[in-house]
Each structure stands twice: as structure tokens, then as C-alpha cells.
């Protein structure tokens, strides 16, 4: 079974005030860092951007695609990413580009926990994290159906497919502080993550 990766980077970054994909994080940008970390455990990687979005330089092997429809949220990014993956890839770990503290072993564990389910998604206190999840290619028809009906909440997809809801205690051995889930929405989040990574602004 071949596992790929999908990185969504077409969000508006309203609270950050700057495009998150191009924010510097040490010697690289945030998108470059997330792609680099993800590539250590899954391949190929698809980066999904907004139309006309400028991206930092990425390795030649990375597939870049764009949302076809704007303002459709993560389901549109998931559709674009799954569609762009080679046919040999059966499932993919999906993440946003603003998780520079991503732990590769977390991704491996999520893939392991997928088992024979269609989706494995991290869930904390009843709230799923759709951008810390593994999706099989066979979810694509349901994703397209939901998009066509403007039912854009990922929970609709989880309810329709065989979904493994992963609990925090199942990740203690690989990412006890759940650093992988720490997405950066504000300048304060960004500075704190830089500090935690031992980097300066």
C-alpha cells in the first residue's frame, strides 16, 4: 500500500496578516518545512494552492495543483489533492501548511491506525481535526457529492464513510504533546513555535 501526502496552503491567513506558506521558519519557509518533514514518511506529496497563489520553491518531485472552486474550504482542497495523486497511491495523509512542529512519527501512526477504514482522523473532546487525517482515494466520490450539494463541513464526510476516530492517548508514544496539531493562526503562535523549534524570528 502506497501512502502519499497532501498539503493544503490556499487559506486566507486573515489573522496572521501574511501568507503562511511563505513565512520564514529558520532557513526555509513554513510550507517548505512541512513538505520536507512529510516527505520523510510519505511520498509523493501534493501541494494544493489557491489560484494565482505564489509558492516558495519546492522539490521537483512535489506535485502542485490548485483549488478549482474558491471558498469551498478543506473539502475542495482534499478533492484537488486526491485527484492529483498518481493512481498507485491508495491513501494520503492530509495536513495544512501551518504546522511547522509536525512530527513524522505521528503521520506514520495515523497511517497505521487507518486499518481497513476509509478515513482515520484525530479527534479531541468530540472535535475532529480534518487536516490531521488519512483519507483513502475511495472517499473522492463522496467528497465530490458533498461539494456539489454545498455541504462543506468535513464531518459530513466522516459520517458517510468508515471513519476511525483517533484519540489523543493513542498518540502518546509518538507525539505526546500533539505538536503536529499545533497550527499557527496569529503572530504570537508563530513566534512561540519558532522559539519551541529553537529558531529566531
C-alpha positions as CSV (number, residue, x, y, z in Angstrom):
1,X,0.0,0.0,0.0
2,X,1.4,3.4,-1.0
3,X,0.8,6.4,1.2
4,X,1.1,9.9,-0.2
5,X,0.7,13.3,1.4
6,X,-1.4,16.4,0.7
7,X,-0.6,19.8,2.0
8,X,-3.3,22.5,1.8
9,X,-2.0,26.1,1.6
10,X,-4.7,28.1,0.0
11,X,-6.2,29.6,3.2
12,X,-6.7,33.3,3.6
13,X,-4.3,33.8,6.6
14,X,-6.6,36.6,7.8
15,X,-5.4,36.6,11.4
16,X,-1.7,36.1,10.6
17,X,-1.9,39.0,8.1
18,X,0.7,37.3,5.8
19,X,0.6,34.2,3.6
20,X,1.5,31.3,5.9
21,X,3.1,29.3,3.1
22,X,5.9,31.8,2.6
23,X,6.5,32.7,6.3
24,X,10.2,32.1,7.1
25,X,10.9,29.4,9.6
26,X,14.6,29.1,10.1
27,X,16.4,28.7,6.7
28,X,13.2,27.7,4.9
29,X,9.6,28.8,4.6
30,X,6.8,27.2,6.6
31,X,5.5,25.3,3.5
32,X,9.0,24.1,2.6
33,X,9.5,22.8,6.2
34,X,6.1,20.9,6.3
35,X,6.8,19.4,2.9
36,X,10.3,18.3,3.9
37,X,9.1,16.7,7.2
38,X,6.2,14.9,5.4
39,X,8.4,13.6,2.7
40,X,10.4,11.6,5.2
41,X,7.5,9.3,5.8
42,X,5.1,9.5,2.8
43,X,5.6,10.1,-1.0
44,X,4.6,11.6,-3.3
45,X,3.5,14.9,-1.9
46,X,0.8,17.1,-3.5
47,X,0.6,20.8,-2.6
48,X,-2.8,22.4,-3.1
49,X,-2.7,26.2,-3.6
50,X,-5.3,28.8,-4.3
51,X,-5.5,30.0,-7.9
52,X,-2.8,32.7,-8.5
53,X,-1.1,31.9,-5.2
54,X,2.7,32.3,-5.3
55,X,4.6,29.5,-3.6
56,X,8.2,29.1,-2.5
57,X,10.5,26.8,-4.4
58,X,9.7,23.1,-3.8
59,X,11.4,19.9,-4.8
60,X,10.8,18.8,-8.3
61,X,9.1,15.6,-7.1
62,X,6.3,17.6,-5.4
63,X,3.1,17.8,-7.4
64,X,1.5,21.3,-7.3
65,X,-2.2,21.7,-8.1
66,X,-4.9,24.3,-7.4
67,X,-8.4,24.5,-6.0
68,X,-10.9,24.6,-8.9
69,X,-13.5,26.4,-6.8
70,X,-12.8,29.2,-4.3
71,X,-14.3,29.4,-0.8
72,X,-15.2,25.7,-0.6
73,X,-12.9,25.0,2.4
74,X,-10.8,21.9,3.1
75,X,-13.2,19.6,1.1
76,X,-12.2,21.3,-2.1
77,X,-8.5,21.1,-1.2
78,X,-9.0,17.4,-0.4
79,X,-10.7,16.8,-3.8
80,X,-7.9,18.6,-5.6
81,X,-5.2,16.8,-3.7
82,X,-6.7,13.3,-4.1
83,X,-7.4,13.9,-7.8
84,X,-3.7,15.0,-8.4
85,X,-2.2,11.9,-6.7
86,X,-0.9,9.1,-9.0
87,X,-3.3,6.2,-9.4
88,X,-0.8,4.0,-7.5
89,X,-1.4,5.9,-4.3
90,X,-4.2,4.3,-2.2
91,X,-4.5,6.9,0.6
92,X,-2.9,10.1,1.8
93,X,-2.2,12.0,5.0
94,X,-3.7,15.5,4.7
95,X,-2.3,18.5,6.6
96,X,-2.3,22.3,6.4
97,X,0.9,24.2,5.7
98,X,1.0,26.0,9.1
99,X,2.1,23.1,11.3
100,X,5.9,23.5,11.4
101,X,6.2,21.3,14.5
102,X,4.8,18.3,12.6
103,X,6.2,15.0,14.0
104,X,6.7,12.5,11.1
105,X,6.1,9.6,13.5
106,X,2.6,11.0,14.1
107,X,1.9,10.6,10.4
108,X,3.2,7.0,10.4
109,X,1.0,6.2,13.3
110,X,-2.1,7.7,11.7
111,X,-1.5,5.6,8.6
112,X,-1.1,2.5,10.8
113,X,-4.4,3.2,12.6
114,X,-6.3,3.6,9.3
115,X,-6.5,-0.2,9.1
116,X,-9.5,-1.1,6.8
117,X,-11.3,2.2,7.4
118,X,-11.8,4.9,4.7
119,X,-10.6,7.7,7.0
120,X,-8.5,8.0,10.1
121,X,-9.0,11.4,11.8
122,X,-7.6,12.8,15.0
123,X,-10.5,13.7,17.4
124,X,-10.2,15.6,20.7
125,X,-13.1,16.1,23.0
126,X,-15.5,15.3,20.2
127,X,-13.9,17.7,17.7
128,X,-12.3,16.1,14.7
129,X,-9.2,17.6,13.1
130,X,-9.8,17.1,9.3
131,X,-6.3,18.4,8.4
132,X,-4.6,15.8,10.6
133,X,-6.2,12.8,8.9
134,X,-5.6,10.0,6.4
135,X,-8.1,9.6,3.5
136,X,-8.4,6.8,1.1
137,X,-8.8,7.5,-2.6
138,X,-12.3,5.9,-2.5
139,X,-13.6,8.9,-0.5
140,X,-13.3,11.1,-3.6
141,X,-16.8,10.3,-5.0
142,X,-18.4,11.3,-1.6
143,X,-16.3,14.4,-1.4
144,X,-17.4,15.5,-4.9
145,X,-21.0,14.7,-4.0
146,X,-20.9,16.8,-0.8
147,X,-19.2,19.7,-2.7
148,X,-21.9,19.6,-5.4
149,X,-24.6,20.0,-2.6
150,X,-22.6,22.7,-0.9
151,X,-22.3,20.5,2.2
152,X,-18.8,21.7,3.1
153,X,-18.3,20.5,6.6
154,X,-15.8,17.6,6.8
155,X,-18.0,16.0,9.5
156,X,-20.5,15.1,6.7
157,X,-17.8,13.1,5.1
158,X,-16.8,11.4,8.3
159,X,-20.4,10.4,8.9
160,X,-20.8,9.0,5.4
161,X,-17.6,6.9,5.3
162,X,-16.0,4.2,7.5
163,X,-14.1,6.6,9.8
164,X,-11.6,5.7,12.5
165,X,-11.7,8.4,15.2
166,X,-8.2,8.5,16.7
167,X,-7.9,9.5,20.4
168,X,-5.0,11.5,21.9
169,X,-3.9,8.7,24.1
170,X,-3.3,6.6,21.0
171,X,-0.5,9.1,20.0
172,X,1.3,9.3,23.4
173,X,4.2,7.1,22.1
174,X,4.9,9.2,19.1
175,X,3.7,12.8,19.8
176,X,2.7,13.1,23.5
177,X,2.2,16.9,23.3
178,X,0.4,16.7,19.9
179,X,2.8,19.2,18.4
180,X,1.6,18.0,15.0
181,X,-1.8,19.6,15.6
182,X,-0.4,23.0,16.6
183,X,-1.4,25.2,13.6
184,X,-0.3,28.8,13.7
185,X,-3.1,31.4,13.3
186,X,-1.5,34.6,14.9
187,X,1.9,36.3,15.1
188,X,2.1,35.1,18.7
189,X,1.5,31.5,17.6
190,X,4.3,31.9,15.1
191,X,6.8,33.4,17.5
192,X,6.1,30.7,20.1
193,X,6.6,27.9,17.5
194,X,9.9,29.5,16.4
195,X,11.0,29.5,20.0
196,X,10.0,26.0,20.6
197,X,11.9,24.9,17.4
198,X,15.0,26.7,18.7
199,X,14.8,29.3,15.9
200,X,14.9,33.1,15.9
201,X,12.3,35.3,14.1
